Amino acid sequence: MSLWEFFVSLILGFVEGMTEFAPVSSTGHMIIVDELWLHSTDLLGESVANTFKVVIQLGSILAVVVIFKDRFIQMLHLGKQSEQSGNKLKLSQVIVGIIPAGLLGFAFEDYIDTYLFSVKTVIIGLFLGAILMIFADVFQKKRNVKTTTVDQITYKQALGMGLFQCMGLWPGFSRSGSTMSGGVILGMSHRASADFTFIMAVPVMLGASGLSLIKNWQYFTLEAIPFFAVGFISAFIFALIAIRFFLKLINRVQLVPFAIYRIVLAGAIFVLYF
C-alpha cells in the first residue's frame, strides 16, 4: 500500500465519517472530493473504488450503533422491558420508517448507480435539499412542536419520515437532510428528528451495503484489504466525533445554517466545475 493510497483512503474515510449523518450529503461530498481531487477510480479501478465506498459506509454505521447501543438493545428486547420502561421507541416504528426507501432503493438501485452519480446531479440535490431544509425550519416556527423526544414518535410520523427519506436516494439531496426536514415538518423537535433519522439509517444502510458487498465480494483482494481497512477505521472514528457533536448542536442551530452551506457549496462547485 503506497503512501498516496493510504492518504486517499484516509481522506475519503474522513469525508464519509464527517458528512454521512450531517444534513449536507455524504454521497455528494464523496463524489465532489473524489472526482475533483483524489480520483480513486483511476487509482483502484471503478469496481474496487465503488466497493471501497460501501465499506467505509459500514464504518459510519458502526459509529451509530456504538452511540445508540442502549437504544438498540432496548428495542430488540422490548417485550421484556415494556412494563418497566413505559413509552419507548418501538422496533416496529423503525421498520415502518424504513419500508418506503428500502423498496424504492431496491427497485431503482441500478438506475441510480448508473445515471445519478455525477457532479451535476449532486449540485441539483444540494440546492433542492437546502430549500427543503429552509422550508422545514420556517414551517416549524408557525406551529407547536408536539414531539420533543424520539420516544414520543407516532407510527404516522415514522411513515412520513420514511417517505421523506426517499428523497435522499438522489445523490446530493442527503438522506439525513431529507429525513430530518420531514420530521420537523411533521411536528418533531430537531433533536427527536435527528435521533430517529440516525436510528432508522442503520437498517437501511446495512441492507444497501450488504447487497452491494455480496455482489462485489470478489474485489476483496489482498492488495485492496489494507486500503479498505484504513478507510473503514477512518470513517468510524470521524463519524463518532461528528455524530456526538451534531446531536449536541442541532436543537440550537437547527437546519438553516446547513442549508446555507449547501447553497454556497453548490454554487462554488458549479463555478469551479463548469
Secondary structure, DSSP 8 states (H G I E B T S, - for coil): --HHHHHHHHHHHHHHHHHTTTTT-HHHHHHHHIIIII-HHHHH-HHHHHHHHHHHHHHHHHHHHHHTHHHHHHHHTHHHHHHHH-S---HHHHHHHHHHHHHHHHHHHHHHHHHT-SHHHHHHHHHHHHHHHHHHHHHHTTS---B-SGGG--HHHHHHHHHHHGGGGSTTT-HHHHHHHHHHHTTB-HHHHHHHHHHHHHHHHHHHHHHHHHHTGGG--TTTHHHHHHHHHHHHHHHHHHHHHHHHHHHHH-SHHHHHHHHHHHHHHHHHH-
